[in-house]
Amino acid sequence: MTPSKIIDALGGTFKVAEITASAPSTVSEWRMLSTIPFGKLVLLSYPLELATKGKHGRKQLFPKIWPQIWPELEKK
């Protein structure tokens, strides 16, 4: 899922800025550069999972490292 689609799925620039404690201009820059910093993407992954009803989320965004970040998901 592209950064732009993630931002849109979560309600847009201002909502993502609120979730990540970032300035809206910073979120707009992420969209423009097509990249979201790792730490901010971690913060967005669970809200994205909720917004997309599990279609996109922690396991999809971090396929190789999600068990280290969220070990409780291994049971699911």
Protein Blocks (a to p, Z undefined) as FASTA:
>chain_A
ZZklmmmmnopjklmmmmnopafklmmmmmmnopacfklmmmmmmmmmmmnnomacfklm
mmmlmmmmmmmlmmZZ
